[in-house]
Amino acid sequence: MSASSLETRSLSLLRKLMLISWPAVLVLALVAAVGAVMLYSAANGHIDPWASRQLVRFAVALVFLVAVAVIDPRLWFRHAYLVYGGALLLLVAVEVMGDIGLGAQRWLDIGVIRLQPSEIMKIALVLALARYFHGVESEDIGDLKRLLVPAVMILAPAALVLRQPDLGTAMILGAVGAVMFYLAGVRLWKFMVVGGAGLAMIPLAWQFLRDYQKARILTFLDPERDPLGAGYHILQSKIALGSGGTFGKGFLQGSQSHLNFLPEKQTDFIFTMLAEEWGLVGGLALLFLYILVIGWGVTVALRSRNQFGRLLSLGVVTTFFLYVFINIAMVMGLLPIVGVPLPLVSYGGTSMLTLMVGMGLVMGVAVHRDQPLTRYGPD
């Protein structure tokens, strides 16, 4: 939907609610419903402990999405660096006083929930980079000095996240940052130079990886080298994927998942369980819903009338896409297992809330797309 500039300036709350893309909200709800159904199956036909909590979390996240969508994006523009700084402080707090679980130190216990600040940083980084590049003239993008600040914005949280350790989230932060650089107009040859330097540093980076991270990479290259150890998870995942066939074994009938051969079936490997029970058709149906969400986000970005709205929308959509791509690629053995959840389907509160807030930002861009925003900020 659209509104004239004059109309948008005087939007009432009711008008903003009417301008929200409710079909997109419906698609997000359908994806979350798929997640709830699979979590019900993962608990062997019980709504507890996962499906019930996930539904409550989605309801709360939906309220956040609508609340963010009606906020003028110029407010986010003004406070983008503040949001980024807050997220960075939370990452430092994790380093100092974070909870340890499954060999990683990634969470802050704030009483009501266990917060994972690295998830918040994914959206905060997009906000900060969109704010920065909005203020850079196109002819100055090629100036290397202009790129130092955003490079530090990416490297600082990525380094903190790597220390947790969380290789998957660090990869997403780096990839989203690179995409934002490209969308802002940075020439391709500069990425090739940085990429070449990165490849040259692989032997050095290998020395800093932990033993289990090295094992994951070696297992990715040769899953059969340790079928009962490091290669067990990915081999069981491939067996489950293949056994689903075209139409699957049926709801609650997945032998690999219900006989506990499949690890972490409620989180990282939930797509494998879906494919085993619903087959290729079920997997493609879920991918179709994801494509609808991503396509809608790209459309919002293309219709935005300012660089901040375009970069913010594309940055959020890129983050969403990377979640989907990395999760599905790793359970299929196309990428090393790095612990990235499937958006709105895997069990987890912080990632769901973060992604829904991100989608709220995109909807906010669509609702307020006629609001003026000059190179130097709001009028």
N, C-alpha and C positions, 0 to 999 in steps of 0.2 A: 504494500500500500504506500501511497505517497501523500504529501500535503504541501501546499504552497509555503513559501518562506514565511509569509506573514502568519499563516495558520499555525505553523510549527512553533513560532515564537510564543504563542499564547496557548500551547497545548495544556489542556486540563488533565488531571490524573485519569479520568474516565477515557478521554480521547487517546492517551498513551496506551492504556490497557487494550483499547480497540485496535491500535496499530501494531500490537505485538503479533508476531507470526504464529498464531495458534496451531496451524497445520504442522509447523516445525516442532512445536511443543508436543503435539500428538505423536510424531515420529520418535522423539526422545522417550516419551512414555512407553511406546511399544518396545523400544530397545530395552528399557528397564524391566518391562514385563517379561521379556525373554530371559533376562537375567534372573528374575525371581522364580520363574518356572524351573530353570536349570539348578538353582540353589535348592529348590524343593526336592528335585531329583537327587542332588548330591547328598542330601540328608536322608536318603532312602524313603522318600515319600512323607516327609515331615516339614512343616513350615518353620519349625525351630531347629537349630539355632540361627540359621543364616537368612532364609527368605523373609521372615517376619521383620528382622532388623533392617534388611536391605530396603524393604518397602517403606518403612518409617523414614529411613535416611533419604530415600528418593522424594518423599513428600516434603521433608524439610528443605532439601536441595531445590525443589521446585519453587518453594516460597522465595528462596534466595534468588533464583533465576528471574522471577517476575520483579522482585524488588530492584535488582540491578538493571533490568531492562528499562524501567521507567526513570532511571537517573540519567540526567544529561551527561553525555560522554565528555563534555568540556570540564566537568568536575573531575573525572578520571585523568584528563589531560593535565590539570593543575597539580594533582597529587600523585602522579605516576611515580616520580622518584621517591616520594615518601613511602608508597606501597612497596616499592622495590627494596628500600632501605630496611623497612620493617621485616620483610621476608628474609633479608640477609642476616639481620640480627637473630631471627629465630633459628637460622641454620647454625650460627655461632653458638647459640644456647644449646642446641643439640650436641654440639661438640663438647660442651662443658658439663651438661647435666641431663643429657638425653637417656631415654630408656633403652636397654639392650634386649634384643630378641632375635632368635635364630642367627646368632653370630654377628648381628649388625646393630649399629647405634643410630636409629633414624627417627625416633619418636619423642615427643614431649608429652608428658602426662599432665593435663591441665584440669584433672578432676572429672569433668563430664565426659571428655573423649581423650583418646590418645592422638595427638596432632602430628602429622608428618609434614614438616615445613618444606621439604623438597618439592612436594606437590604444589604448594602455594607458590613457590618460586617460579614454576613453569608459566603461570599466568602473569605474575609480577614482572618477569623478565620481558615478556611480550609487551606489556604496558610501557615499561621504561624504554625499550628500543623504539617502539612506535612514537613515543614522545620525543625521543632524541632525533630520529631521522626526519620527523615532521618539520623540525626547525632547521634542517640543513638544506641549503640551496642545491639544486641538481648538479650545477657545475662544480660544487665543492666536494661531491661524493668521492671523486677520485683522489682527493688530498689524503695521504696516509695519516697525517696528524689528526684528521677528523675521525679516523676509524679507531684510534687508540682507546678512547673513552668507552665506546660500545664493546670493544674487544675485552676490556677489563670487566665490564658488566657481565659478560658471559663467563669469562675464565674464573672469576672469584667464586660464584656459587658452584660452578662445576667442580672446582678443586675441593670445596667443602663437602660436596655430595660424594665425591670419590673417596674421601676419607671415612665415610660412614660404614662400610663401603656400599655404593649403589651405582654400579656401572651403567645400568639401563637408564636411570634418570639422568645421569651425567651425559649419556649419549643423546638423549632427547633435548637437553638444554643446548648442547653444542649444535645439534642439527637445526633446531628452531632458530638459534642465533644466526647460523649460516644462511638459512632461508630469508630471514629478515634483512640481512646484508644485501642479498641478491635482489630482493624486492625493492629495496631502497635505491638500487641502481649501481651497486658495486660491480665492476667489470669481471667477467668470467675468468680471465687469465690470473687475476689475483687469488681466486679460489684454487686454481691449479697450482700456483706457487705454494700456498699454505698447505694444500693437500700433499704435494711432493715432500715438503718439509716434515709433515706428519708421518708419512711412510718411512722417511729416513730415520725417524726417532723411534720406530717400533721396537728395535732391539733394546734401546734404553728403557722404554716404557715397560717392556716385558719384565725387567728386573724389579719393578715396583709392584707388580701384580701379586696378589695373595695366592697361596697354593691352590685353593678351590677355584679361583678365577682362571688360573692357568689350566686346571683340569677341565673346566667348562669349554675353553677354547680348543684344547686338544681333542675333547670329546666331540665337539662340533665338526672338527676336521675328519675324525675317524670314530664314529659312535661304537664300533665293534671292539675297540681296544680294551674296554672295561665294561662289558654288558651287564654285570651284576653290581657295578659300583657307579662311577661317574656317568656311564652311558645308559644306566637303567631307565631314568626318567624319559629321555627322548625316545628310546626304543619302545617303551610301553605306549608313549603318545602316538608313535607312528602305527603301531599295531591297532590301537583304538580307532585312529582315523581311517585306516584301510578297511577295518572290519565293519564300519558303518555302511559302506557301499553307497548306492544311490539314494535309498530311502531310509536307511538306518535300521537299527534293531527294534526300535519302538521306545516310547516313553517309559522310563524306569527299568528298561531291559538291557542297559549297557553293562556287559559282563566285566570289561576292563575297569570301569569306574566303580561299579557296585561291589566287586570283589577286591577292591582296594589295590589293584595293580597300578592304577593311574594316580600319580602324586598330585597334591595341591589342586584337586579337582574343583574346589570352590573358588579358587583365585586364578593363578596363572594358567592352569590347564582346563579352564571351563569350556573353551571353544572345542577342545578335543572331545569332551564328554557330549557336547551338543552334536558334534559330527557323528559320534558313535551311535547316538540314539535317534537322530533325525536325518543322518546321512548327508550326502552332497547337497540335496535340495534344501535341507534346513540350514546348512552353512551358507549357501548362496543367498537364502532369504535374509539372513542376518546381515550379510555384506551389503545387500540391496538397501536395507534401512540405513546403514552407515553411509552409503553413497548419497542417499537423499539428504542426510544431515550435512555432509561435506559440500555437496552441490549447492545447497541453500546458503551456506556460509560464504562460498565463493561469489554467489550472486549478490549477496549483501555488500561484499567488498567492492565489487565492480560498480555498484550503484552509489557508493559513498562519494561525496563531493569534496572530501579533503583527504590528505595523505594519512593523517592520524587514524581516521576511520578505516581506510583501506588496509593499512599495515596491521592495525589491531585485529580486524576481522580475519585477515589471511594468517596472521600469527596464531590465533586461537584455533583456526581450522587446521593449520599445519600440525599443531600439537595433537589435536584429536586424531588426525590421520596417522601420525607416527605411533600413537598408542595402538591403534588397530593393526597397522602394518607390522610393527615389531612383535606384538603378541602372537599374531597368527603365523608370522614367519618363523618365530622361535619354536612354537609347538609342532611345526611341520619340519623342523630340522634345517631350515634355510638360514637361520641366524643362531648364534650361541644363546643359551638360556640366560637371560639377564633380569628376570623378575619384573616384567612390565604387565600391568593388569589390562584386561579387555574393557574398554570404556562402557560404564553403566551396567555391565554384565558381571564382571568379577566382583566377589565380595570385598568390600572396603569402603570406608566412609570418607576419608580425606580426598581421595582421587575423584570420587563421585561429586562431592561438594565443589571441588576445584573446577572440574569440567563443566558443571552446570552454571557456576558463576561465570566461567569463560563464555558459555553460550549466551548468558544474560548480557554480557558486554556486547556480543555480536548483535543481539536483538536491540540493544540500546542504540547501536550505530544505525540500524534500520529505522527505528522509531524516530530518531532525531537527525536523520540524514540531511535535512535542509538547514540545520543550525549552522551559522557562519563560524568558521574557524580559520583565521589567517595563519600565515607562516609563523607568526610570533605569539599565537594563542588566541583566545576568545576576544571579541570586540570589547 
